[in-house]
Amino acid sequence: RKEVEQDPGPFNVPEGATVAFNCTYSNSASQSFFWYRQDCRKEPKLLMSVYSSGNEDGRFTAQLNRASQYISLLIRDSKLSDSATYLCVVIAYSGAGSYQLTFGKGTKLSVIP
Amino acid sequence: DGGITQSPKYLFRKEGQNVTLSCEQNLNHDAMYWYRQDPGQGLRLIYYSQIVNDFQKGDIAEGYSVSREKKESFPLTVTSAQKNPTAFYLCASPPPGWGGVTEAFFGQGTRLTVV
């Protein structure tokens, strides 16, 4: 099983739709979780961190389920500008004071007029 | 302002040449990573370093080499042994997993093209 898995998509949704992405992780020592957004031919940019209590930023809601080892991202009222690839990023403690950074392969979202 | 700087942004290489991509960070982070991304593909780990003077191979290390002589710097050399080096290269330097972060910990990337 891969360490961090995402549905690659693409997810094609109409404007105004609600879309949800999931990301599962296998390392139970994972401590920090993030959603990044990557536009074509650009570097990934931080969208939001994911906290155990869940967190919301405008139209975006992120949640963490430690028991089932997955994180989710919900986008409400999709805009054309939301079209991008969404990357799940996990940081896990790997012993001796070191941390391991792992990416999902990304989920591609296309919002259609 | 703290951040990660990659240079150059665009790089052209002739076949058979070695090239070195620069990654510098002033975030005082111990860990640094190099990833490769091909069009329409996810990020693949080339090399990573958790501490100065130490580094480990990632999933696709063949044809690449790195050094970590200083905490701030983690240069990546793409050698002539790399069969298909044309790609987008990203450097990352995440903080320890102490919780949420507000800064993005990627450089802007270097697009390498073999001509």
Interface residues (C-beta under 8 A of the other chain):
Chain A: S30 Q31 S32 F34 Y36 R41 K42 E43 P44 K45 L46 S49 Y51 L87 I91 A92 Y93 S94 S98 Y99 L101 F103 G104 K105 G106
Chain B: D30 A31 Y33 Y35 Q41 G42 L43 Y48 Q50 I51 F88 L90 A92 P94 P96 G97 W98 G99 G100 V101 T102 E103 A104 F105 F106 G107 Q108 G109 R111
